[in-house]
Amino acid sequence: MEVKTGKSVIDLEAKSLKLLKNLISKSFKQAVDLLFSVKGKIIISGIGKSGHIGSKISSTLSSIGSPSFFIHPSEANHGDLGMIKKNDCAILISNSGETSELFNLILHCNKLAVPIICITSENESTLAKKSNVILQIPKNIEACPLELAPTSSTTCTLVLGDALAVTLLKKRDFTYEDFLKLHPGGKLGQMLLKVSDVMKTKNMIPLIKSDEEVSKAILEMTSKGQGCVGVISEKNGNLIGIITDGDLRRHMSPALLNMKVSSIMTKNPKTLNPNILVSEALNLMNNQSITNYFITTKKKPIGIIHLHDILRK
C-alpha cells in the first residue's frame, strides 16, 4: 500500500507539471520581459507553503544575477512594506488568489506603480485582477486525497519559478564567470575556478633552456617539486619540450648528466590555456594520465598546474 501510494503521488504531480507546461503562453514571455527590464529588485511574497516556495525562487533568482529578496506578508504589514521601492517588481504567490495577508502588499505595490506578477490557479481572483501579469498554475490538482495539503500546486509553483529563472539566465547571457562571482565558496565555486586561479607562477615554474645540461635540469626539477621541468627555447622563450621522471629513467646512462636537455626532452608537450576551468583540467588529467600541465600564452609558459594543486583546492 505504501509503495503504491508513493508512486501515485509522483504520477499525479508529474501529470500536474504536464498541465502546467500547456499553460505556458504569452503571459510567461511578458513576465520574463518585465523581470528582465526591472531596474530595482524582484520582491517575492507568499504565505505558508507558497511562502517557502517563494523564498526558494527568490534565492535562485539572486544566484543567477537577478537581485531578489523575499518579504513575509505578515512582516510587510508591520513595516517591511518600506523595503519596496518604485523601480522594483513583485511576484506574489497564492493558489487561491484570495490570501488576505497579501492585500496590503497589493495595495502598496499598486500605489507605487510597482508591477505585479502573480502565480495563482484562479484567473478571476482578487490577486489576478490587481496584477499586471498572470502566471496560471493548474487548479484542483493536489496529490493530497483531502485536497487540503498543498502538494502539486507547490510543485508547479516551484517549477514555474525555475523556468523563469533559467529563461532570465539565458536572456542575460549569464556566463560561468558570472556564476563564479556569485558562488565563490563551496564545491560549485571550486569547480568553476580557472587554472589561472590555482597554477604556480613566476619563480615557482620549473624551467630550463634547451642548451643546458641534464644535471642542471635535475636540480631545477628537484627544487620546484613538480616532478618535471619545462624546456624553453634560448631564442624566444617558447616552451618546446618537457622532461619528466620517466624521461630520465628512459635515458639513464653514465653520460646522462652531461647530455643536453634537448636530446632527452619530450617535444611539443601538452599545454593548457589559462582560461580553461579547473574541472576540465582535471578531466583531461584523468583521461590522458597526465599529472602536470604547463599553462601557456602564445607558446610562452606562464604557469604550471599539478594534479595535487587541484585536489588540494
C-alpha positions as CSV (number, residue, x, y, z in Angstrom):
1,M,0.0,0.0,0.0
2,E,2.7,2.5,1.0
3,V,4.7,2.0,-2.2
4,K,1.6,2.2,-4.3
5,T,0.5,5.4,-2.6
6,G,4.0,6.9,-3.1
7,K,4.0,6.1,-6.8
8,S,0.5,7.5,-7.3
9,V,1.6,10.8,-5.7
10,I,4.5,11.1,-8.1
11,D,2.3,10.2,-11.0
12,L,-0.2,12.9,-10.0
13,E,2.5,15.6,-9.6
14,A,4.1,14.6,-12.9
15,K,0.6,15.0,-14.5
16,S,0.3,18.4,-12.9
17,L,3.6,19.5,-14.5
18,K,2.3,18.4,-17.9
19,L,-0.8,20.6,-17.4
20,L,1.5,23.5,-16.3
21,K,3.5,23.1,-19.5
22,N,0.3,23.5,-21.5
23,L,-0.5,26.7,-19.6
24,I,2.8,28.4,-20.6
25,S,1.9,31.1,-23.0
26,K,2.4,34.8,-23.9
27,S,2.0,35.8,-20.3
28,F,5.2,33.9,-19.5
29,K,7.1,35.9,-22.0
30,Q,5.5,39.1,-20.6
31,A,6.7,38.1,-17.1
32,V,10.2,37.4,-18.3
33,D,10.4,40.7,-20.2
34,L,9.2,42.5,-17.2
35,L,11.7,40.9,-14.8
36,F,14.5,41.4,-17.3
37,S,13.8,45.2,-17.6
38,V,13.3,45.9,-13.9
39,K,15.9,48.4,-12.6
40,G,15.3,47.6,-8.9
41,K,14.9,44.3,-7.2
42,I,12.4,41.4,-7.6
43,I,10.3,41.2,-4.5
44,I,8.6,37.8,-3.8
45,S,5.9,37.1,-1.2
46,G,3.5,34.4,-0.2
47,I,2.2,32.8,3.0
48,G,2.5,29.3,4.3
49,K,3.8,26.7,1.7
50,S,3.7,29.4,-1.0
51,G,6.0,31.5,1.1
52,H,8.5,28.7,1.4
53,I,8.5,28.2,-2.3
54,G,8.7,31.9,-2.9
55,S,11.8,32.1,-0.7
56,K,13.5,29.5,-2.8
57,I,12.6,31.2,-6.0
58,S,14.0,34.5,-4.7
59,S,17.2,32.8,-3.7
60,T,17.5,31.2,-7.2
61,L,17.0,34.5,-9.0
62,S,19.6,36.3,-6.9
63,S,22.1,33.5,-7.5
64,I,21.9,33.9,-11.3
65,G,22.2,37.7,-11.5
66,S,18.6,38.9,-10.9
67,P,18.7,40.6,-7.4
68,S,15.7,39.5,-5.3
69,F,14.5,39.2,-1.8
70,F,11.6,37.6,0.0
71,I,9.1,39.5,2.2
72,H,6.9,37.7,4.6
73,P,3.4,39.1,4.2
74,S,2.9,39.5,8.0
75,E,6.2,41.3,8.3
76,A,5.2,43.5,5.4
77,N,2.1,44.6,7.3
78,H,4.3,45.6,10.2
79,G,6.8,47.9,8.5
80,D,8.6,45.8,5.8
81,L,6.5,47.5,3.1
82,G,9.2,50.1,3.3
83,M,11.5,47.7,1.6
84,I,9.6,48.0,-1.7
85,K,10.7,50.8,-4.0
86,K,9.3,52.3,-7.2
87,N,11.7,50.6,-9.5
88,D,11.0,47.2,-8.1
89,C,8.8,44.4,-9.4
90,A,6.8,42.0,-7.3
91,I,5.9,38.3,-7.7
92,L,3.0,37.4,-5.4
93,I,2.1,33.8,-4.9
94,S,-1.3,32.5,-3.9
95,N,-3.1,29.4,-5.2
96,S,-6.5,30.8,-4.5
97,G,-5.6,34.4,-5.2
98,E,-7.5,35.4,-2.1
99,T,-4.8,35.3,0.5
100,S,-5.8,38.2,2.9
101,E,-2.3,38.7,4.1
102,L,-1.3,39.8,0.6
103,F,-3.9,42.5,0.3
104,N,-1.9,45.3,1.8
105,L,1.1,44.3,-0.3
106,I,-1.1,44.5,-3.4
107,L,-2.3,48.0,-2.4
108,H,1.2,49.2,-1.7
109,C,2.5,48.0,-5.0
110,N,-0.4,49.5,-6.9
111,K,0.2,52.8,-5.1
112,L,3.9,52.9,-6.1
113,A,3.1,51.6,-9.6
114,V,5.2,48.6,-8.8
115,P,4.2,45.9,-11.4
116,I,2.9,42.7,-10.0
117,I,3.3,39.2,-11.5
118,C,1.0,36.8,-9.8
119,I,1.2,33.0,-9.6
120,T,-2.2,31.6,-9.0
121,S,-4.7,28.9,-10.2
122,E,-7.6,31.4,-10.2
123,N,-7.6,33.9,-13.0
124,E,-10.7,35.7,-11.7
125,S,-9.3,36.1,-8.2
126,T,-8.6,39.5,-6.4
127,L,-4.9,38.9,-6.8
128,A,-5.2,38.2,-10.5
129,K,-7.3,41.2,-11.2
130,K,-4.8,43.5,-9.4
131,S,-1.8,42.1,-11.2
132,N,0.0,43.2,-14.4
133,V,0.8,39.6,-15.5
134,I,-0.9,36.4,-14.5
135,L,1.0,33.1,-14.5
136,Q,-1.5,30.4,-14.0
137,I,-0.9,27.0,-12.4
138,P,-3.3,24.1,-12.8
139,K,-6.3,24.1,-10.4
140,N,-7.7,21.2,-8.4
141,I,-4.7,19.0,-8.9
142,E,-3.4,18.4,-5.3
143,A,-2.0,15.0,-4.7
144,C,-3.4,15.1,-1.2
145,P,-6.6,13.0,-1.3
146,L,-8.3,15.6,1.0
147,E,-7.4,18.4,-1.4
148,L,-6.1,20.3,1.6
149,A,-2.4,20.0,1.9
150,P,-0.5,22.0,-0.8
151,T,1.4,19.4,-2.9
152,S,1.1,19.5,-6.7
153,S,0.3,23.2,-6.5
154,T,3.6,24.0,-4.7
155,T,5.5,21.7,-7.1
156,C,4.1,23.6,-10.1
157,T,4.9,26.9,-8.5
158,L,8.5,25.8,-7.8
159,V,9.0,24.6,-11.4
160,L,7.4,27.7,-12.8
161,G,9.9,29.7,-10.7
162,D,12.8,27.6,-12.1
163,A,11.5,28.2,-15.6
164,L,11.5,32.0,-15.0
165,A,15.0,31.9,-13.5
166,V,16.6,29.8,-16.3
167,T,14.9,31.8,-19.0
168,L,16.2,35.0,-17.4
169,L,19.7,33.5,-17.1
170,K,19.7,32.8,-20.8
171,K,18.3,36.2,-21.7
172,R,21.0,37.9,-19.6
173,D,23.8,35.8,-21.3
174,F,24.8,34.8,-17.8
175,T,28.2,33.0,-18.0
176,Y,30.4,30.6,-16.0
177,E,32.4,33.7,-15.0
178,D,29.3,35.5,-13.7
179,F,28.2,32.4,-11.8
180,L,31.6,32.1,-10.1
181,K,31.5,35.7,-9.0
182,L,28.2,35.0,-7.1
183,H,29.3,31.5,-5.9
184,P,32.9,31.8,-4.7
185,G,32.5,29.3,-1.9
186,G,31.8,25.6,-1.8
187,K,32.2,22.9,-4.4
188,L,30.4,24.9,-7.1
189,G,32.8,27.8,-6.7
190,Q,35.8,25.5,-6.7
191,M,34.9,23.6,-9.9
192,L,34.3,26.9,-11.7
193,L,37.7,28.2,-11.0
194,K,40.1,28.6,-13.9
195,V,43.5,27.0,-14.0
196,S,45.0,30.5,-13.8
197,D,43.5,30.8,-10.3
198,V,45.4,27.8,-8.9
199,M,48.5,27.5,-11.1
200,K,52.0,28.1,-9.8
201,T,53.7,31.1,-11.5
202,K,56.9,33.0,-11.9
203,N,59.8,31.6,-9.9
204,M,57.8,28.5,-8.9
205,I,57.7,27.3,-12.6
206,P,60.4,24.7,-13.3
207,L,62.1,25.8,-16.5
208,I,65.4,25.4,-18.2
209,K,66.8,26.5,-21.5
210,S,67.3,23.9,-24.2
211,D,71.1,24.3,-24.4
212,E,71.6,23.4,-20.7
213,E,72.8,20.1,-19.3
214,V,70.6,17.4,-17.8
215,S,72.4,17.8,-14.4
216,K,71.0,21.4,-14.2
217,A,67.6,20.2,-15.2
218,I,67.5,17.7,-12.4
219,L,68.4,20.4,-9.9
220,E,65.6,22.6,-11.3
221,M,63.1,19.7,-11.2
222,T,64.0,18.8,-7.6
223,S,63.9,22.4,-6.3
224,K,60.5,23.1,-7.7
225,G,59.0,19.8,-6.6
226,Q,56.7,19.4,-9.7
227,G,58.2,16.1,-11.0
228,C,59.0,17.7,-14.3
229,V,60.8,20.6,-15.9
230,G,59.8,22.6,-18.9
231,V,62.3,23.2,-21.7
232,I,62.3,26.6,-23.3
233,S,64.0,27.9,-26.5
234,E,67.0,30.0,-25.8
235,K,66.0,32.2,-28.7
236,N,62.4,33.2,-27.9
237,G,61.5,31.6,-24.6
238,N,58.8,29.4,-26.1
239,L,58.0,26.1,-24.4
240,I,59.4,23.4,-26.7
241,G,59.7,20.4,-24.5
242,I,59.3,18.7,-21.1
243,I,61.5,16.4,-19.1
244,T,59.8,14.1,-16.6
245,D,61.0,11.4,-14.2
246,G,60.1,8.9,-16.9
247,D,62.3,10.6,-19.4
248,L,65.3,10.5,-17.0
249,R,64.7,6.8,-16.4
250,R,64.5,6.0,-20.1
251,H,67.8,7.8,-20.8
252,M,69.7,6.6,-17.8
253,S,73.4,6.1,-18.6
254,P,76.8,7.2,-17.2
255,A,76.7,10.1,-19.7
256,L,73.2,11.3,-18.8
257,L,74.2,14.2,-16.5
258,N,76.3,15.9,-19.2
259,M,73.8,15.5,-22.1
260,K,71.9,18.5,-23.4
261,V,68.3,18.6,-22.2
262,S,67.2,19.0,-25.8
263,S,68.4,15.5,-26.5
264,I,66.2,13.7,-24.0
265,M,63.2,16.0,-23.7
266,T,59.7,15.1,-24.9
267,K,58.9,17.6,-27.7
268,N,55.7,19.6,-28.0
269,P,54.3,18.9,-24.6
270,K,50.6,19.1,-23.9
271,T,49.6,22.5,-22.5
272,L,46.5,24.3,-21.3
273,N,45.1,27.8,-21.9
274,P,44.9,29.8,-18.6
275,N,41.1,30.3,-19.1
276,I,40.2,26.6,-19.0
277,L,38.2,25.5,-16.0
278,V,39.8,23.5,-13.2
279,S,37.1,20.8,-13.7
280,E,38.1,20.5,-17.4
281,A,41.8,20.3,-16.5
282,L,41.0,17.5,-14.0
283,N,39.1,15.5,-16.6
284,L,42.0,15.9,-19.1
285,M,44.5,14.7,-16.5
286,N,42.3,11.6,-15.8
287,N,41.7,10.8,-19.5
288,Q,45.3,11.4,-20.6
289,S,47.1,10.0,-17.4
290,I,48.9,13.3,-17.0
291,T,49.7,14.8,-13.6
292,N,51.2,18.1,-14.9
293,Y,50.3,20.7,-17.4
294,F,52.2,23.8,-18.3
295,I,50.0,26.8,-18.8
296,T,51.0,28.9,-21.9
297,T,50.0,32.0,-23.7
298,K,51.3,32.3,-27.3
299,K,53.6,29.3,-26.6
300,K,55.3,31.0,-23.6
301,P,54.9,29.3,-20.2
302,I,53.1,31.5,-17.6
303,G,52.3,28.8,-15.1
304,I,52.2,25.1,-14.2
305,I,49.4,23.1,-12.6
306,H,49.8,19.7,-10.8
307,L,47.0,17.2,-10.0
308,H,47.8,17.8,-6.3
309,D,47.1,21.5,-6.7
310,I,43.6,20.8,-7.9
311,L,42.9,18.1,-5.3
312,R,44.1,20.5,-2.5
313,K,41.6,23.0,-3.8
